[in-house]
Amino acid sequence: MNPDDRSGEPGGHRIAIVGGGQIGVGWAITFARAGSGVAIYEPAADRRRAIPSEMVSRLAELDAHGLLPEDPEDVVTRVGVGADLAAAVEGATHVQECIPESLDLKVDLFRRLDALADAGTTLASSSSSMTISDIASELEGRARCLLVHPGNPPYLVKVVEVAPAPFTDPDAVEAVRHLLTLAGMVPVTIRREIECLVFNRLQGALLREALCLVRDGVIAPADLDRVVTEGLGRRWSIIGPLTTAELNTRGGIRAHARTVGAAYARMAVDRGSDNPWTEEVIERVAEDLEARFPSARREEHLQWRDRQLMRLESDRRQQT
């Protein structure tokens, strides 16, 4: 994994990943698996040392599930890890920022990236809560900046939100969408800047109601999870909530709205501005989760999650 070795970069694509945490490594696997050369910039020495073995382990799992087009070692050779930001960015087609969710850190980093990256290089943030206007509005090269927010892990959760600012060049958006499609992702464009985008807003809405139901004594946390994994999640892995409403009721979503729309409206009024994210509720749920998923075995649980997603993806490929 030599950061200066740019062999095996098909199509001229070279991707710079800034930040070698969980999302950064996930992005590196996503792009390298698709054939691009990847340079990971990571300032922390302990993380730099850990990244190669993490990649080998995750790629081996993907290979075991038939989700790699080639030998894992061939994928690994496309990825370099280093502590020199300028070297990582040099010659990159696209830069994907994956540092912690701190506005000050991201603003400072994007200033540096704007100065270092070639004029034609697109600059994207993986932020899940900020907008690119928050991060890059003062930059001279802001027209090439946008949010590209993945699910976790991106090499298994294909949807990725592409969120430009009003100042983002439409050509930059299309270039990034094309790059993501080549990498096997499913890009969706967010038409207007909003906090937390769509993925996290939908996830947050379900979490908010889930916490309310646990807080109010309606259901235990473990059974709440089962309702989703054995019910909603199974259906939503095939069709989304809007299509579900269309197909569940004869007459489609219009009939569905007539049947249950008033009940949903009452639920919204009942919740109002209700915020279940209180210390008491979170502690109750946390204790239940810790019993089922002890924090000391977090990496084991992450591997279990990824294997379930791999099996699902492998089954889908066999059925198509």
C-alpha positions in Angstrom: 0.0 0.0 0.0 2.3 2.7 -1.3 0.8 6.2 -1.5 3.1 7.2 -4.3 2.3 4.1 -6.5 -0.4 5.1 -8.9 -0.4 1.9 -11.0 -3.7 0.2 -11.7 -5.8 3.4 -11.9 -8.3 2.6 -14.7 -10.0 5.4 -16.5 -7.6 8.0 -15.0 -9.5 8.1 -11.8 -7.5 8.7 -8.7 -9.5 9.3 -5.4 -8.1 11.0 -2.3 -9.8 10.1 1.0 -9.1 12.6 3.7 -9.5 10.8 7.1 -8.9 7.1 7.7 -11.7 6.3 10.1 -14.6 3.9 9.6 -16.2 6.0 6.8 -12.9 6.8 5.1 -11.8 3.1 5.0 -15.3 2.3 3.7 -15.0 4.8 0.9 -11.5 3.5 0.0 -12.9 0.0 -0.3 -15.8 1.3 -2.5 -13.6 3.1 -5.0 -10.7 0.6 -5.0 -13.1 -2.3 -5.6 -14.4 -0.4 -8.6 -10.8 -0.1 -10.0 -9.8 3.4 -9.0 -6.5 4.2 -7.3 -7.0 5.6 -3.8 -4.8 7.7 -1.5 -5.9 7.9 2.1 -4.6 10.8 4.1 -4.6 10.1 7.8 -2.5 12.2 10.3 -2.7 9.8 13.2 0.1 7.2 13.1 -1.9 4.5 15.0 -4.7 4.8 12.5 -2.3 4.6 9.5 -0.9 1.4 11.0 -4.4 -0.1 11.5 -5.9 0.7 8.1 -4.1 -2.0 5.9 -5.2 -4.9 8.1 -8.7 -3.5 8.4 -9.0 -3.3 4.6 -7.6 -6.8 4.1 -10.1 -8.2 6.7 -13.1 -6.4 5.1 -12.2 -7.3 1.6 -11.7 -11.0 2.6 -15.3 -10.9 3.9 -16.6 -9.4 0.7 -14.7 -12.0 -1.3 -16.1 -14.8 0.8 -19.6 -13.6 -0.1 -18.9 -13.3 -3.8 -19.0 -9.5 -3.7 -15.5 -8.8 -5.1 -14.8 -8.9 -8.9 -11.1 -9.9 -8.3 -8.7 -11.1 -5.7 -8.6 -9.0 -2.4 -4.9 -8.5 -2.7 -5.3 -6.8 -6.1 -7.8 -4.4 -4.6 -5.5 -3.6 -1.7 -2.6 -2.7 -4.0 -4.6 0.2 -5.4 -4.7 1.9 -1.9 -2.0 4.0 -0.4 -2.0 5.4 3.1 0.1 8.4 4.1 0.5 11.5 6.3 1.1 14.1 3.5 -2.1 15.8 2.5 -0.6 17.4 -0.6 0.7 14.1 -1.8 -2.7 12.4 -1.3 -4.5 15.2 -3.2 -2.0 15.6 -6.0 -3.5 14.4 -9.3 -6.8 13.3 -7.7 -10.0 13.3 -9.8 -12.1 13.6 -6.6 -11.4 14.3 -2.9 -13.7 12.8 -0.3 -13.5 14.3 3.2 -14.2 12.0 6.1 -13.0 13.9 9.2 -15.0 14.3 12.5 -18.2 16.4 12.5 -16.6 19.7 13.5 -17.5 22.8 11.4 -14.2 24.5 12.3 -12.2 21.5 11.3 -14.0 21.1 8.0 -13.8 24.8 7.1 -10.1 24.8 7.7 -9.6 21.6 5.8 -11.5 22.7 2.8 -9.5 25.9 2.6 -6.4 23.7 2.4 -8.0 21.4 -0.1 -9.0 24.3 -2.3 -5.4 25.5 -2.4 -3.9 22.1 -3.0 -6.2 20.3 -5.4 -6.1 20.7 -9.2 -8.7 23.1 -10.6 -10.7 20.2 -12.1 -10.8 18.2 -8.9 -14.2 17.9 -7.2 -14.2 18.4 -3.4 -16.8 16.5 -1.4 -17.7 16.3 2.3 -19.2 13.1 3.9 -20.9 15.2 6.5 -24.2 13.9 7.7 -25.4 17.1 9.5 -23.9 20.1 7.8 -24.4 21.7 4.4 -21.7 22.4 1.9 -22.7 26.1 2.2 -21.7 25.9 5.9 -18.3 24.5 4.9 -17.2 26.1 1.6 -19.2 29.3 0.9 -16.2 31.5 1.4 -13.8 29.5 -0.9 -12.7 30.8 -4.2 -13.2 27.4 -5.7 -16.6 26.7 -4.1 -18.2 25.9 -7.4 -16.6 22.4 -7.3 -17.6 21.7 -3.7 -20.6 19.6 -2.6 -21.8 17.0 0.0 -21.5 13.3 -0.9 -23.1 11.5 2.1 -23.0 7.7 2.2 -24.8 5.1 4.2 -22.6 3.1 6.5 -20.7 1.1 5.3 -20.7 2.6 1.8 -19.4 -0.6 0.2 -22.6 -2.4 1.3 -25.2 0.4 1.5 -25.3 1.6 -2.1 -27.4 4.8 -1.8 -25.4 8.0 -1.5 -26.8 11.5 -1.2 -25.3 14.1 -3.5 -26.1 17.5 -2.1 -24.9 20.6 -3.9 -25.1 24.2 -2.7 -26.7 27.0 -4.9 -23.1 27.9 -5.8 -22.1 24.4 -6.9 -21.4 24.0 -10.7 -24.0 21.5 -12.2 -21.1 20.0 -14.2 -19.4 19.1 -10.9 -22.6 17.4 -9.7 -22.9 15.4 -12.8 -19.2 14.4 -12.7 -19.5 13.2 -9.2 -22.8 11.3 -9.9 -21.0 9.6 -12.9 -18.0 8.7 -10.7 -20.3 7.2 -8.0 -22.2 5.2 -10.5 -19.0 3.8 -11.9 -18.1 2.8 -8.3 -21.4 0.8 -8.1 -23.2 3.3 -5.9 -26.8 4.6 -6.3 -26.6 8.4 -6.2 -29.6 10.5 -5.4 -29.5 14.3 -5.8 -30.8 16.5 -2.9 -32.5 19.4 -4.6 -32.4 21.9 -1.7 -29.9 22.2 1.1 -31.3 21.0 4.5 -29.8 19.9 7.7 -29.1 16.2 8.0 -30.2 15.5 4.4 -32.8 12.8 3.7 -31.2 9.5 4.9 -30.7 10.8 8.4 -34.1 12.6 8.6 -35.9 9.4 7.8 -33.7 7.5 10.2 -34.2 10.1 12.8 -38.0 10.1 12.4 -38.1 6.4 13.0 -35.7 6.6 16.0 -37.8 9.5 17.5 -41.0 7.4 17.4 -39.1 4.3 18.6 -37.8 6.1 21.7 -41.3 7.5 22.4 -42.8 4.0 22.3 -40.1 2.6 24.6 -40.4 5.6 27.0 -44.2 5.2 27.1 -44.0 1.5 28.0 -45.6 0.4 24.8 -42.8 -2.1 23.8 -39.4 -3.3 25.0 -36.4 -2.2 23.0 -35.6 -5.7 21.8 -39.1 -6.2 20.5 -39.1 -2.7 18.8 -36.0 -3.8 16.9 -37.7 -7.0 15.9 -40.7 -5.1 14.5 -38.3 -3.4 12.1 -36.0 -6.4 11.2 -38.7 -8.9 10.8 -41.3 -6.5 9.4 -40.7 -3.1 8.1 -37.1 -3.7 7.3 -37.8 -6.8 5.2 -40.4 -4.9 3.1 -38.3 -1.7 2.8 -35.3 -3.6 1.6 -37.4 -4.3 -1.6 -39.7 -1.3 -1.8 -39.6 2.1 0.0 -42.3 3.5 2.3 -44.1 5.4 -0.5 -44.3 2.3 -2.8 -45.4 0.3 0.2 -48.3 2.6 0.8 -49.2 2.4 -2.9 -49.2 -1.4 -2.9 -50.7 -2.1 0.5 -54.1 -0.7 -0.2 -56.3 -1.4 -3.2 -56.6 2.0 -4.8 -53.0 2.9 -4.0 -51.7 5.7 -1.8 -54.8 7.9 -2.4 -56.9 5.2 -0.8 -54.3 4.6 1.9 -54.4 8.3 2.8 -58.2 8.2 3.0 -58.0 5.1 5.2 -55.2 5.9 7.7 -54.3 9.5 6.9 -56.4 10.9 9.7 -54.8 8.4 12.2 -51.3 9.5 11.1 -52.3 13.1 11.5 -53.5 12.4 15.0 -50.1 10.7 15.8 -48.3 13.8 14.6 -50.5 16.1 16.8 -50.1 13.7 19.7 -46.3 13.9 19.4 -46.2 17.6 18.6 -42.7 18.8 19.5 -42.2 15.9 21.9 -38.5 15.1 22.3 -37.8 11.6 23.6 -34.0 12.1 23.6 -34.0 12.5 27.4 -31.3 11.0 29.6 -33.8 8.7 31.3 -35.0 7.2 28.0 -31.6 7.0 26.4 -30.2 5.3 29.5 -33.0 2.7 29.5 -32.5 1.9 25.9 -28.7 1.9 26.3 -28.8 -0.6 29.1 -30.9 -2.9 26.9 -28.5 -2.5 23.9 -25.4 -3.1 26.1 -26.9 -6.3 27.3 -27.5 -7.5 23.8 -24.4 -5.9 22.1 -21.7 -5.5 24.7 -19.4 -2.6 23.8 -16.3 -4.7 24.5 -17.4 -6.8 21.4 -18.2 -3.8 19.1 -15.9 -4.9 16.3 -17.5 -8.4 16.4 -20.9 -6.9 16.2 -19.9 -4.7 13.2 -18.6 -7.7 11.4 -21.9 -9.5 12.1 -23.8 -6.5 10.7 -21.7 -6.4 7.6 -22.0 -10.2 7.0 -25.8 -10.0 7.1 -25.7 -7.2 4.5 -23.3 -9.3 2.4 -25.6 -12.3 2.5 -28.5 -10.1 1.5 -26.6 -8.5 -1.4 -25.3 -12.0 -2.5 -28.9 -13.4 -2.5 -30.1 -10.4 -4.5 -27.4 -10.9 -7.1 -28.3 -14.6 -7.4 -32.0 -13.7 -8.0 -31.4 -11.2 -10.8 
